[in-house]
Each structure stands twice: as C-alpha cells, then as structure tokens.
C-alpha cells in the first residue's frame, strides 16, 4: 500500500465527511499525476498533497497560509492535513471498562 493510500484511509476513518480528490491527468506526460486534494464541509480551506509515486516524502500546501511543508511520515501527513483544514483532533477512544 502506498503512503498516500494510508493517509487517505486514515483521514477518512477519522473524519468521514472528508472529501479526497485526485487530479486526473488530461495530457500524458504532464507533471500533474501525483496531486491529491483534501476538503471538508467544516473547513473553508483546501489542502494539497503532492508525490509522484504516492509515497513519503510529500509536499503539503494549503490555501489557509502560504506555507509549503515537506512531510516525511504518514502520521505527520495525517496530522498536518487535519491541522491545515482546522479540524479538531478526534477524541481518543477510551479503553473498555473505563
């Protein structure tokens, strides 16, 4: 499984309303085949992850600021996408019997 697939599945599990769109390449050979866009109804922002092969490191950009980040792990990407979208961290599940 590629890192981007893990990032996408983790984020959708944590935030079910999250929408993930992969840019469809119109022109063969174009440098646009490794772009994923993340949006959420609770956010007015969009986050873009870029990686040609879909594996870390990935370039993260958001319209919430002018910052470009290089994320080197799946966990860092998940946390960064959620933070850039302004989504609250999911509540930790408590252990049974607590």
C-alpha positions, 0 to 999 in steps of 0.5 A: 500500500502506498503512503498516500493510500494510508493517509487517505484511509486514515483521514477518512476513518477519522473524519468521514465527511472528508472529501479526497480528490485526485487530479486526473491527468488530461495530457500524458506526460504532464507533471500533474499525476501525483496531486491529491486534494483534501476538503471538508464541509467544516473547513473553508480551506483546501489542502494539497498533497503532492508525490509522484509515486504516492509515497513519503516524502510529500509536499503539503500546501494549503490555501489557509497560509502560504506555507509549503511543508515537506512531510516525511511520515504518514502520521505527520501527513495525517496530522498536518492535513487535519491541522491545515483544514482546522479540524479538531483532533478526534477524541481518543477512544477510551479503553473498555471498562473505563 
